[in-house]
Amino acid sequence: MAFLKASDTISGQEGRAYATINGQTEEMFYVKTLEATVEKQKAEVKTLGRRGVQHKATGWSGSGSMTIFYTTSRFRELMLQYMQNGVDTYFDIEVTNEDPSSTIGKQTVTLKGVNLDSVIMASLDTEAEALEEEVSFTFEDVDMPVSFNLPK
């Protein structure tokens, strides 16, 4: 009987993220959590001879969020550029999961056309040990150049 070995699960700390903004790639060392989700859009279809409603996929929408340590001005600068000049920036985020203790190897996913929804422009918190901020975004496309292997 096959089973998943605990050593083949992926540690959430064993990863990297890079943003490519205006042609410049920078490591996103300040990311605490990042999650990107694709949601299918579906139409309801009624057909003769069937009382139930069927569903047909008609498209998809990508959105996500990341919690980051309040140590970069990059996203505030992008939002300020939009606020002051109307220039909206789309960029890519590449996320790699790679735990050296696992036999499944690594996976790399690139979120393309990332666009910020909201950014905290200023923050103070006397109770916080480290300031964090939540950044929500949408994305236009996804590529997965490297996939996990089957466990050995």
MARKEKOL-418180 format. One line per 5 residues: number of its first residue (from 1); for each residue x, y negated, z of C-alpha. Coordinates in nm, 4 decimals, always signed. Last residue first. Layout:
BEGIN
NUM	X,Y,Z ~ ...
***
This chain:
BEGIN
152	+1.0301,-0.8145,-0.4631 ~ +0.7589,-1.0814,-0.4544 ~ +0.6180,-1.1804,-0.7955 ~ +0.7885,-1.4862,-0.9435 ~ +0.6785,-1.8459,-0.8807
147	+0.6327,-2.0677,-1.1848 ~ +0.8664,-2.3229,-1.3494 ~ +0.7657,-2.5710,-1.6225 ~ +0.4268,-2.6449,-1.4634 ~ +0.2837,-2.9530,-1.6351
142	-0.0087,-3.1619,-1.5194 ~ -0.2082,-3.4477,-1.6718 ~ -0.3905,-3.7739,-1.5945 ~ -0.3302,-3.8316,-1.2244 ~ -0.5219,-4.0023,-0.9450
137	-0.3858,-4.1469,-0.6240 ~ -0.4261,-4.1837,-0.2485 ~ -0.1495,-4.3106,-0.0209 ~ -0.1687,-4.2465,+0.3546 ~ +0.0834,-4.4347,+0.5645
132	+0.3182,-4.3431,+0.8457 ~ +0.4927,-4.5410,+1.1191 ~ +0.7115,-4.3362,+1.3500 ~ +0.6640,-4.2897,+1.7259 ~ +0.3314,-4.4658,+1.6902
127	+0.1594,-4.6229,+1.9913 ~ +0.2657,-4.9835,+1.9227 ~ +0.1266,-4.9602,+1.5693 ~ +0.2045,-5.2194,+1.3017 ~ +0.1367,-5.1932,+0.9298
122	+0.1353,-5.4072,+0.6179 ~ +0.0306,-5.3485,+0.2539 ~ -0.1236,-5.0062,+0.3019 ~ -0.1716,-4.8724,-0.0505 ~ -0.4837,-4.7615,-0.2335
117	-0.5737,-4.5941,-0.5599 ~ -0.2263,-4.5430,-0.7085 ~ -0.1904,-4.4083,-1.0622 ~ -0.0043,-4.0891,-1.1512 ~ +0.0206,-4.0420,-1.5279
112	+0.1784,-3.7009,-1.5084 ~ +0.1919,-3.4675,-1.2089 ~ +0.4848,-3.2320,-1.2620 ~ +0.4781,-2.8933,-1.0925 ~ +0.7908,-2.6914,-1.0167
107	+0.7751,-2.3468,-0.8592 ~ +1.0636,-2.1618,-0.7006 ~ +1.1830,-1.8109,-0.6329 ~ +0.9435,-1.5416,-0.5163 ~ +1.2048,-1.3607,-0.3065
102	+1.1657,-1.5970,-0.0111 ~ +1.4450,-1.7021,+0.2280 ~ +1.5693,-1.9685,-0.0152 ~ +1.2340,-2.1517,-0.0019 ~ +1.1778,-2.3490,-0.3213
97	+0.8732,-2.5666,-0.3787 ~ +0.9404,-2.8346,-0.6404 ~ +0.7208,-3.1411,-0.6884 ~ +0.7680,-3.3778,-0.9838 ~ +0.5773,-3.7062,-0.9667
92	+0.5165,-3.9081,-1.2818 ~ +0.4298,-4.2769,-1.3257 ~ +0.1486,-4.5099,-1.4239 ~ +0.1868,-4.8770,-1.3360 ~ -0.0876,-5.1396,-1.3575
87	+0.0171,-5.4878,-1.4675 ~ -0.2607,-5.7322,-1.3728 ~ -0.0018,-5.9952,-1.2808 ~ -0.0563,-6.0741,-0.9125 ~ -0.2623,-5.7785,-0.7892
82	-0.1024,-5.5248,-1.0243 ~ +0.2517,-5.6327,-0.9336 ~ +0.1496,-5.6320,-0.5667 ~ +0.0323,-5.2719,-0.6003 ~ +0.3636,-5.1664,-0.7554
77	+0.5609,-5.3556,-0.4884 ~ +0.3539,-5.1953,-0.2123 ~ +0.4312,-4.8551,-0.3659 ~ +0.8067,-4.9187,-0.3652 ~ +0.8307,-5.0792,-0.0201
72	+0.9695,-4.7606,+0.1343 ~ +1.0126,-4.6519,+0.4960 ~ +0.6568,-4.6153,+0.6277 ~ +0.6805,-4.2362,+0.6388 ~ +0.4588,-4.0865,+0.3745
67	+0.1280,-3.9074,+0.3767 ~ +0.0313,-3.8117,+0.0271 ~ -0.2965,-3.7966,-0.1540 ~ -0.4361,-3.6438,-0.4652 ~ -0.6633,-3.6654,-0.7615
62	-0.7046,-3.4944,-1.0964 ~ -1.0297,-3.4785,-1.2912 ~ -1.1472,-3.2062,-1.5241 ~ -1.3552,-3.1457,-1.8331 ~ -1.6796,-2.9968,-1.9626
57	-1.6942,-2.6619,-1.7819 ~ -2.0290,-2.4957,-1.8410 ~ -2.2690,-2.3975,-1.5664 ~ -2.5776,-2.1818,-1.5719 ~ -2.9105,-2.2678,-1.4121
52	-3.1329,-1.9834,-1.3101 ~ -3.4701,-1.9042,-1.4610 ~ -3.3285,-1.7261,-1.7636 ~ -3.5246,-1.6363,-2.0749 ~ -3.4556,-1.9631,-2.2508
47	-3.1447,-2.1464,-2.1362 ~ -3.0714,-2.4195,-1.8853 ~ -2.7192,-2.5623,-1.8785 ~ -2.5767,-2.7631,-1.5898 ~ -2.2643,-2.9498,-1.6878
42	-1.9333,-2.9005,-1.5107 ~ -1.6393,-3.1214,-1.4199 ~ -1.3507,-2.9173,-1.2920 ~ -1.1521,-3.0493,-0.9979 ~ -0.7729,-3.0592,-1.0029
37	-0.6076,-3.1228,-0.6681 ~ -0.2790,-3.2833,-0.5632 ~ -0.1449,-3.2560,-0.2086 ~ +0.1576,-3.4272,-0.0601 ~ +0.2729,-3.4244,+0.3009
32	+0.5616,-3.5958,+0.4834 ~ +0.7093,-3.7754,+0.1847 ~ +0.9940,-4.0173,+0.2699 ~ +1.2593,-3.8258,+0.0737 ~ +1.0779,-3.9164,-0.2499
27	+1.3856,-3.8838,-0.4679 ~ +1.4043,-4.1535,-0.7325 ~ +1.3872,-4.1352,-1.1099 ~ +1.3929,-4.4596,-1.3091 ~ +1.2136,-4.4786,-1.6460
22	+0.9458,-4.7215,-1.5266 ~ +0.8686,-4.4959,-1.2302 ~ +0.9845,-4.1351,-1.2227 ~ +0.9002,-4.0024,-0.8786 ~ +1.0818,-3.7024,-0.7329
17	+0.9641,-3.4492,-0.4768 ~ +1.1572,-3.1764,-0.3043 ~ +1.0734,-2.8612,-0.1152 ~ +1.1578,-2.6329,+0.1723 ~ +0.9751,-2.8132,+0.4523
12	+0.6435,-2.6464,+0.3700 ~ +0.8027,-2.3060,+0.4169 ~ +0.6931,-2.0682,+0.1432 ~ +0.5732,-1.7203,+0.2293 ~ +0.8040,-1.4417,+0.1142
7	+0.9600,-1.3863,+0.4583 ~ +0.6151,-1.3058,+0.5970 ~ +0.6031,-1.0058,+0.3660 ~ +0.2891,-0.9797,+0.1569 ~ +0.1419,-0.6318,+0.1393
2	+0.1394,-0.3396,-0.1002 ~ +0.0000,+0.0000,+0.0000
***
